[in-house]
Amino acid sequence: MPYFTLFAALFFISTSAIFVKWATTPIEAVAFYRMLFSAMLLFPLIRVKEILSLSGTTFRYMFLSGLLLAGHFWLWFLSLDYTTVASSTLFVTASPIFVLIGNAVFFKQHPSRKALFFVGVALLGGGLVAYGDIAIGPRALIGDGLALLATILVAGYWLLGQHVRTSVSTNTYSFIVYAVATGALLLFSLTKSVNLVEAFKVDWKLYVLLAVFPTLLGHNLFNWALSRVSASIVSITILGEAVWGMIFGYYLFDESLTMIQITGASLLLIGIGLFLRRNEKDIRMQIERRGA
């Protein structure tokens, strides 16, 4: 059941780039209303007693998770103004590398030399994608950089979720994280002098779609899965978002792909996939040695 849920969540989360591309309002407004509507839709499902029983440490973790998610959405949405859906989504799917680095640093799950070799393959693929974007122009490279920063933030979000979701229900965790992200994005929108009222009048339907499909049916299902599988498994599944990103970009936005970019994308996905597969074996071996 968790794996079926993961693949369903993958499709829904992949629709995010479509709605963001269609939006004509400022990126800050798109990110703010996505989180606001998501939190509002979850509000009737939360348990107040559970929220009141949360420890200070747990709440601090969720607060930080919300800030990371807010930063991730803003940077990724911004990257879509600079580069293609395919390239931006591809870089965001590199989050497994940073998730596994985090697992090594904070949870002492160290990758082997073979796993690190596969990281090198993935990085080579990412470099080829970036090289292919040079033909598009310097703006595309800026978009790649923004997407990469967004990837680092979402990796932190998944790691914190892996830690917290073992003791907090899905709806409560998601509601608090989305509420914190909403507050952070509201403050950011105000500092950027974004007219949120006018933005709502123009793109409110897209905001609702962003809240329902990629967030509640995407992120929320991933949050549910985090209590049943590791953040590494969730990250493996998210690799498929790059494929959907290329399909959506090609058919909906007439985005072309060069052979260099296709080769780079293939290497990136293969490298990350082999890295994760090797890393899972390494973790099992470490657990067996500790047990012995």
C-alpha positions as CSV (number, residue, x, y, z in Angstrom):
1,M,0.0,0.0,0.0
2,P,2.7,2.6,0.8
3,Y,4.4,2.1,-2.6
4,F,1.1,2.4,-4.5
5,T,0.5,5.6,-2.6
6,L,3.9,6.9,-3.5
7,F,3.4,6.4,-7.2
8,A,0.0,8.1,-7.0
9,A,1.6,11.0,-5.1
10,L,4.3,11.2,-7.8
11,F,1.8,11.9,-10.5
12,F,-0.1,14.5,-8.5
13,I,3.1,16.3,-7.3
14,S,4.3,16.5,-10.9
15,T,1.4,18.6,-12.0
16,S,2.8,21.5,-9.9
17,A,5.0,22.9,-12.7
18,I,2.0,23.0,-15.1
19,F,-0.1,25.3,-12.9
20,V,2.9,27.5,-12.0
21,K,3.7,28.0,-15.7
22,W,0.1,28.9,-16.4
23,A,-0.1,31.5,-13.6
24,T,0.4,35.1,-14.6
25,T,0.7,36.6,-11.1
26,P,4.0,37.0,-9.2
27,I,5.7,33.9,-8.0
28,E,5.5,35.1,-4.3
29,A,1.6,35.2,-4.6
30,V,1.5,31.7,-6.3
31,A,3.6,30.1,-3.5
32,F,1.7,32.0,-0.7
33,Y,-1.8,31.0,-1.9
34,R,-0.8,27.4,-2.6
35,M,0.2,27.1,1.1
36,L,-2.7,29.1,2.4
37,F,-5.4,27.0,0.6
38,S,-3.6,23.8,1.5
39,A,-3.6,24.7,5.2
40,M,-7.3,25.8,5.0
41,L,-8.4,22.6,3.4
42,L,-6.6,20.6,6.1
43,F,-7.9,22.6,9.0
44,P,-11.2,20.7,9.5
45,L,-9.2,17.4,9.7
46,I,-6.7,18.3,12.4
47,R,-6.9,17.3,16.1
48,V,-6.5,20.2,18.4
49,K,-5.6,17.9,21.4
50,E,-2.7,16.4,19.4
51,I,-1.3,19.9,18.5
52,L,-1.5,20.9,22.2
53,S,0.3,17.8,23.2
54,L,3.3,18.3,20.9
55,S,6.7,18.8,22.6
56,G,8.6,22.0,22.1
57,T,11.3,20.1,20.2
58,T,8.8,18.5,17.8
59,F,7.2,21.8,17.2
60,R,10.5,23.5,16.5
61,Y,11.3,20.7,14.0
62,M,8.0,21.3,12.2
63,F,8.5,25.1,12.3
64,L,11.9,24.7,10.6
65,S,10.3,22.2,8.1
66,G,7.7,24.8,7.2
67,L,10.4,27.5,6.6
68,L,12.4,25.1,4.3
69,L,9.2,24.2,2.4
70,A,8.4,27.9,1.9
71,G,11.9,28.6,0.6
72,H,11.8,25.5,-1.7
73,F,8.5,26.6,-3.3
74,W,9.7,30.2,-3.9
75,L,13.0,29.3,-5.4
76,W,11.6,26.5,-7.6
77,F,8.7,28.6,-8.8
78,L,11.2,31.4,-9.6
79,S,13.4,29.0,-11.5
80,L,10.5,28.2,-13.9
81,D,10.6,31.8,-15.0
82,Y,14.2,31.3,-16.1
83,T,14.5,27.8,-17.5
84,T,12.4,25.0,-18.9
85,V,10.0,22.8,-17.0
86,A,12.2,19.8,-17.9
87,S,15.4,21.3,-16.6
88,S,13.9,22.8,-13.5
89,T,12.1,19.6,-12.5
90,L,15.2,17.5,-13.3
91,F,17.4,19.5,-10.9
92,V,14.7,19.3,-8.2
93,T,14.7,15.5,-8.4
94,A,18.4,15.5,-7.4
95,S,17.1,15.8,-3.8
96,P,18.0,12.1,-3.0
97,I,21.7,13.0,-3.1
98,F,21.2,15.7,-0.4
99,V,18.8,13.5,1.6
100,L,21.4,10.7,1.7
101,I,24.1,13.2,2.6
102,G,21.9,14.4,5.5
103,N,21.3,10.8,6.5
104,A,25.1,10.2,6.6
105,V,25.7,13.4,8.7
106,F,22.8,13.2,11.1
107,F,21.9,9.5,11.2
108,K,25.3,8.0,10.6
109,Q,24.2,6.1,7.5
110,H,27.4,6.4,5.4
111,P,27.5,5.6,1.7
112,S,30.2,3.3,0.3
113,R,32.7,4.2,-2.4
114,K,30.5,2.5,-5.0
115,A,27.6,4.7,-3.9
116,L,29.8,7.8,-4.1
117,F,30.9,6.8,-7.6
118,F,27.2,6.8,-8.7
119,V,26.9,10.3,-7.2
120,G,29.6,11.3,-9.5
121,V,27.7,9.8,-12.5
122,A,24.6,11.8,-11.4
123,L,26.6,15.0,-11.0
124,L,28.1,14.5,-14.5
125,G,24.5,14.2,-15.8
126,G,23.5,17.4,-14.1
127,G,26.5,19.1,-15.6
128,L,25.5,18.0,-19.1
129,V,22.0,19.3,-18.5
130,A,23.4,22.7,-17.4
131,Y,25.8,22.7,-20.4
132,G,22.8,22.0,-22.7
133,D,21.0,25.0,-21.2
134,I,23.9,27.3,-22.3
135,A,22.4,27.1,-25.8
136,I,19.2,28.5,-24.4
137,G,21.0,31.4,-22.7
138,P,22.4,32.6,-19.4
139,R,18.8,32.9,-18.0
140,A,18.5,29.1,-18.2
141,L,21.6,28.6,-16.1
142,I,20.2,31.0,-13.5
143,G,17.1,28.8,-13.4
144,D,19.2,25.7,-13.0
145,G,21.0,27.3,-10.0
146,L,17.7,28.3,-8.4
147,A,16.3,24.8,-8.9
148,L,19.4,23.3,-7.3
149,L,19.0,25.6,-4.2
150,A,15.4,24.6,-4.0
151,T,16.5,20.9,-4.1
152,I,18.7,21.4,-1.0
153,L,15.9,23.0,0.9
154,V,13.4,20.3,0.1
155,A,16.0,17.6,1.1
156,G,16.0,19.2,4.5
157,Y,12.2,19.2,4.5
158,W,12.1,15.4,3.8
159,L,14.8,14.7,6.5
160,L,12.9,16.6,9.2
161,G,9.7,14.9,8.1
162,Q,11.3,11.5,8.4
163,H,12.3,12.4,12.0
164,V,8.9,13.9,13.1
165,R,6.4,11.8,11.2
166,T,7.0,8.7,13.5
167,S,5.2,10.5,16.3
168,V,2.8,13.0,14.6
169,S,-0.2,12.2,12.4
170,T,-0.1,13.1,8.7
171,N,-2.8,15.8,8.8
172,T,-1.4,17.5,12.0
173,Y,2.1,17.5,10.6
174,S,1.1,18.8,7.2
175,F,-1.2,21.5,8.6
176,I,1.4,23.0,10.9
177,V,4.1,22.8,8.2
178,Y,1.8,24.4,5.6
179,A,0.7,27.1,8.1
180,V,4.3,28.0,8.9
181,A,5.1,28.2,5.2
182,T,2.1,30.4,4.6
183,G,3.2,32.8,7.3
184,A,6.7,32.9,5.9
185,L,5.6,33.5,2.3
186,L,3.1,36.2,3.5
187,L,5.9,38.2,5.1
188,F,8.1,37.7,2.1
189,S,5.3,38.8,-0.3
190,L,4.8,42.0,1.8
191,T,8.5,42.8,1.8
192,K,8.4,42.5,-2.1
193,S,5.3,44.7,-2.2
194,V,3.2,42.0,-4.0
195,N,-0.5,42.9,-4.3
196,L,-2.0,39.7,-3.0
197,V,-5.6,40.9,-3.4
198,E,-5.2,41.6,-7.1
199,A,-3.3,38.4,-7.6
200,F,-6.1,36.4,-6.0
201,K,-8.6,37.9,-8.5
202,V,-6.6,36.8,-11.5
203,D,-5.3,33.3,-10.6
204,W,-7.4,32.0,-7.7
205,K,-8.5,28.9,-9.7
206,L,-4.9,27.9,-10.3
207,Y,-4.1,28.5,-6.6
208,V,-6.9,26.1,-5.6
209,L,-5.7,23.5,-8.1
210,L,-2.1,23.8,-6.7
211,A,-3.5,23.2,-3.2
212,V,-5.6,20.2,-4.1
213,F,-3.5,18.3,-6.6
214,P,0.3,18.7,-6.1
215,T,0.0,19.6,-2.4
216,L,-2.8,17.6,-0.7
217,L,-2.7,14.7,-3.2
218,G,1.0,15.0,-3.7
219,H,3.0,16.3,-0.7
220,N,0.4,15.1,1.8
221,L,0.5,11.5,0.6
222,F,4.3,11.6,0.7
223,N,4.1,12.9,4.3
224,W,1.8,9.9,5.1
225,A,4.4,7.6,3.5
226,L,7.2,9.0,5.6
227,S,5.9,7.2,8.7
228,R,6.1,3.9,6.8
229,V,9.2,4.2,4.6
230,S,12.4,6.1,4.8
231,A,13.0,9.5,3.3
232,S,15.4,7.8,0.9
233,I,12.6,5.7,-0.6
234,V,10.4,8.8,-0.9
235,S,13.3,10.5,-2.7
236,I,13.7,7.5,-5.1
237,T,10.0,7.8,-6.1
238,I,10.4,11.6,-6.8
239,L,12.9,10.7,-9.5
240,G,9.9,10.1,-11.7
241,E,8.9,13.7,-11.5
242,A,11.7,14.5,-13.9
243,V,10.2,12.2,-16.5
244,W,6.7,13.8,-16.0
245,G,8.4,17.3,-16.2
246,M,9.9,16.5,-19.6
247,I,6.6,15.1,-20.9
248,F,4.5,18.1,-19.7
249,G,7.1,20.5,-21.0
250,Y,7.2,18.9,-24.4
251,Y,3.5,18.5,-25.0
252,L,2.1,21.5,-23.1
253,F,4.7,24.2,-23.5
254,D,6.5,23.2,-26.7
255,E,9.8,22.9,-25.0
256,S,12.5,21.2,-27.1
257,L,15.2,18.9,-25.7
258,T,18.8,18.6,-27.1
259,M,20.6,15.3,-27.2
260,I,23.1,16.7,-24.7
261,Q,20.2,17.4,-22.3
262,I,18.6,14.0,-22.9
263,T,22.0,12.3,-22.3
264,G,22.6,14.3,-19.2
265,A,19.1,13.6,-17.9
266,S,19.6,9.9,-18.4
267,L,22.9,9.9,-16.6
268,L,21.4,11.9,-13.7
269,L,18.5,9.6,-13.2
270,I,20.6,6.4,-13.7
271,G,23.3,7.7,-11.3
272,I,20.8,8.7,-8.6
273,G,18.9,5.4,-9.0
274,L,22.0,3.3,-8.7
275,F,23.3,5.4,-5.8
276,L,20.1,4.8,-3.9
277,R,20.0,1.1,-4.6
278,R,23.7,0.7,-3.5
279,N,23.1,2.9,-0.5
280,E,20.1,0.8,0.7
281,K,22.4,-2.3,0.5
282,D,25.1,-0.4,2.5
283,I,22.6,0.5,5.2
284,R,21.4,-3.1,5.6
285,M,25.0,-4.3,5.9
286,Q,25.7,-1.7,8.6
287,I,22.6,-2.7,10.5
288,E,23.6,-6.4,10.3
289,R,27.2,-5.6,11.5
290,R,25.8,-3.7,14.5
291,G,23.4,-6.5,15.3
292,A,26.3,-9.0,15.2
